[in-house]
């Protein structure tokens, strides 16, 4: 199996983690290449002399699997950069939560064993795309979410929401989150949005701090088109894709957002489930009172 490895060079001790990984791969049926940006970090390290460092296009087009070493942000960036190639992605968590990058650095042996045996599954995740009425701006693309908000402006913005050209609501809020099922456990979750299984075909719309008790998150089909008209008294609107690619627009502005034809392929272990990850990393459904009572009884 050909592996293209993308380490997050901003992580402390990342070289040690990569060294450990490739040492464990020695003597096995794996061929490794690395992303170009990693070369500057290890150009004097003799352990990496035999490896090739490739451009983004070569890395994704010449490998069977892309291994992202970092956190969820690293995996999202790598997935975005390789969105045109359809190469499956695998995340090794060397960050904080690691919800998407579900393999941890302390279970590399299990990862390698599962790759050798083919004991894994590859899921196709839906993504979002969209455009703005401002033709001078680039089109939008997100794996997790597209967030339209007030930016640094301290006051709320006015939002008009339409779905398939049908009026839904007009309200004032700090912003609005348009999320994929993959992104439902991200920013959307923190504002009260629902958890959506990543294999579901749905889009979640979650208002950010709406100035009404009746404005709640909404789940719609992946074949529906969302139109958001936004007006800010500050004359600037802030839009971010996956919390990474940020653009500012003059107010007022209209955005059209819908599911993209481009999907992202993520490799997942069969040894655990999505619901196990929810319980273990987000403590979903865990009754903290049981631990408290246990401590008191002891």
HUNOR-V599848 format. One record per run of one state. SS is the DSSP state (h for helix, s for strand, l for the rest). FROM is the first residue (numbers start at 1). LEN is the number of residues. If there is no record, write none. Layout:
SS_FROM_LEN, SS_FROM_LEN
This chain:
l_1_1, s_2_6, l_8_6, h_14_12, l_26_5, s_31_5, h_36_7, l_43_3, h_46_3, l_49_3, s_52_3, l_55_1, h_56_6, l_62_3, s_65_6, l_71_1, h_72_10, l_82_6, s_88_6, l_94_9, s_103_2, h_105_13, l_118_2, s_120_6, l_126_2, s_128_5, l_133_7, s_140_3, l_143_2, s_145_5, l_150_7, s_157_7, l_164_2, s_166_8, l_174_1, s_175_6, l_181_1, h_182_4, l_186_1, h_187_4, l_191_11, s_202_7, l_209_9, s_218_4, l_222_4, s_226_6, l_232_4, s_236_6, l_242_3, s_245_6, l_251_2, s_253_7, l_260_4, s_264_6, l_270_4, h_274_9, l_283_5, h_288_10, l_298_1
